[in-house]
Amino acid sequence: MATLPLALQHDAPASQPLRMGIAFAATVALFYTLCMVVWLAAPGPFMSFMNSLFHGMDFTPLLKPARFSWGGFVSALVVMAAWAFFAASFFAWLRQRLG
């Protein structure tokens, strides 16, 4: 008896890399947006968390007083989502080829 759900059993193998790419790109876009929201809501605690996350490296000297830019956010979001799409699509394609 197959353990895959019926919807996945009839999925064309060629569409799986595309579907994985879309799912990962959407995930990266969502989490990048959430990260931006947290940064805007609480920049001090966010910076403290980032410093702790990177084993005490101090990122505060990198901060420059600048206004939030929607253009910068959207361009970074598009680049990260595109990278995620291509990386996940390639991963799924390669995984299929390797068995």
Secondary structure, DSSP 8 states (H G I E B T S, - for coil): ---S-HHHHTS-TTHHHHHHHHHHHHHHHHHHHHHHHHHHH-HHHHHHHHHHHTTT---GGG-------HHHHHHHHHHHHHHHHHHHHHHHHHHHHH-
